[in-house]
Every structure is written in C-alpha cells, then in structure tokens.
Amino acid sequence: MYRFLLPGFLVGLLLTGGLSGCGATAGDAQAEGADKVEGKLASAPNVPPPVMRSEPKTVVLHFEAREYVDEITEDVKYHYWSFGGTVPGPMARVKVGDTVEFHLSNPASNSQDHNIDIHAVNGPGGGAAVSGVAPGESKVFTFKALSPGLFIYHCAAGAIVDHISNGMYGLILVEPEGGLPKVDREFYVMESEFFAADPVDGVAAFDINRGLAEHATYVVFNGRQNSLMGPNVLKAKAGETVRIYFGNIGPNGTSSFHVIGEIFDKVYVEGGTGLVNTGIQTTLVPSAGATIVEFKVDVPGTYTLVDHSIYRVAKGAIGQLVVEGPEKPGVYRSGE
C-alpha cells in the first residue's frame, strides 16, 4: 500500500469516520419480503430508471470492490481501483424515506482493504466506520435516506487519497417526494483527476507526489480520455429536454461545468432539490460535490461538454452531445 504521513489531527478526524475498508459494485441478488426491493444500478453514462412508487421500501444494493488495469488514454493503461469494475462506479437511485441495505464485498484477489463513504448517509463516516472489508470479506449496513438530492460516494479506506485518486467513487440519487419532473434523456457524467506516474511498459500507477502538488496528469469525464467522444458520444434529438447528473470527485479541483452552445434551463444547486437556478451558462461543482442540470436542445448539431477551466480540456475534460433533427433557422442559422 501507499504510505505517507498525515498531520495527527487529520488522521484523528479521518479515523472517526472509520477509514478502513473501501469498495463496491453492482451485483444482482433476490430481495426477500414485500418491503424489500432490489436496487437498480447503471454504469455511466447510463442512468437507472425513475423510482415509480409512492411508498418507501428497503432497497438492497450490492457493490463489489474491483482492482484492475485498463486504458486511461489510447496509449496508456492505468492501475484502477473501482466499485464494480467501472470508473465511476455504478449510479444508484432510491427515494427519500427509503431504507438502504448496502452490501459491500472485497474479493480475495484484491490487494487492498476497502470501504465506502456515502454522502447521503447520516452516520459516522457516511458508512465507512462499519463497511471496512479486507480482501475476501463482505459487510452489510443499513441507512435511511433522509434528504433528497444527488450525492457522491467514495472509498475512504487507509490514507483515503489513493483510493479516491485511483477511481473509487460514484453517484447516488435520492429522489424527492413525487420524484423529479419527467425529461426525455438522462445521462450520468463524472469528472475526476488522475495523478499518474510515468508509464512503465505502457501502464501507469498513482503518484502521491503529483497529488500533493495538485498537479493532475489527466482530468477526465467518466474515468478515461475520450469516454464521451467518437463512438461514445451522448445522443439526443432536437426539441428534447436533457438532464445530466454531474459529479466532481476532484480530489482537488473545482469543476466549471459548461456545455458549449447551450444554456442550462435549470440547475439544481449543489445537487440539492430545494433550490433551482435558471438560465445558467456555467455552474461550479466543488470537489466531492454534484449538480443536476437540464436544458432543451433546440437545434441539431454537436454540443461540447467541458470543464471551462479550459486547460483541463487538453488533459481530457471534454465530451460531446450529438443532436439530430430538423434545422430551426429562426433559432440558429448560418449567415451564408
């Protein structure tokens, strides 16, 4: 494991949250009893379906910690740690008032202890205090979803920074009473920084010194460069309303999220559902924060998602939304 010294007061603060195990990913299992339902998970950029019920239930979520090597760019692979074998981990969707029965497993083939800190949890460590799992172990804990909103989850084991920096994070949506308004398209996008050492035989690993210097090698959407480019672009049709669930894990930087060629009709401020701003060009998303944005795509074309701290685009913080449909010269047209 990576070892470095943290100030004593910070170590104490982290340990009160139970920074031991870390982990999780989507797994299917039968939920027993009329009051239990199996939670639906989706891998980015996909989103789980809305919660179509009025009564609270116990929602069972199964996550697994996975460590693996995969491409972070076309030329470089990275030693990822993850929930469920994807970066970001799967998005979960529950309803305010639900009780979440959270299962976390850590296969014996992994090299690290893991746990999970879910920002939707009211309790020590956001669940990290009771979810620590060594390789070969599993844990279960429950929490009640008391507040609606879009929340980050992440691993908080060990020194915490390496688990976050290597890919262990994702989003959970707690729908408000009555749910969110219906839209035509929903997408899950998450920004993150990677502090990679120089590759050895084409494979890079976490570099703590670059992290301490806050000098990211890559700043990407959905875990790798070009994850939302080329054959992986987001797609919509002219006239549709698009909703993006956007998270920023950091672990250091604040994101200036912007879609070039669009104005956000609605921004759910800092991921809450109680305050909605309208007519927004760019929205700030802090480290370990989230937001929900909605906009109607009036005309066809290619719209570019960026972190408008614009040098980050060169490091990978770019994606595209391709919109098809009839032209609307009354809204936008060439001067020719």
Buried (B, 14 or more C-beta within 10 A) or exposed (E): EBEEEEEEEEEEEBEEBBBBBBBBBBBEEEBEEEEBBBBBBBBBBEBBEBBEEEEBBBBBBBBBBBBBEBBBBEEBBBBBBBBBBBBBBBBBBBBBBBBBBBBBBBBEEBEBBBBBBBBBBEBEBBBBBBBBBBBEBBBEBBBBBEBBBBBBBBBBBBBBBBBBBBBBBBBBBBBBEEBBEEBEBBBBBBBBBBBBBEBEEEBBBBBBEBBEEEEBBBBBBBBBBBBBBEEEBBEBBBBBBBBBBBBBBBBBBBBBBBBEBBEBBBBBBBBBBEEBBEEBEBBBBEBBBBBBBBBBBBBBBEBBBBBBBEEBBEBBBBBBBEBEBEEEEEEEEEEE
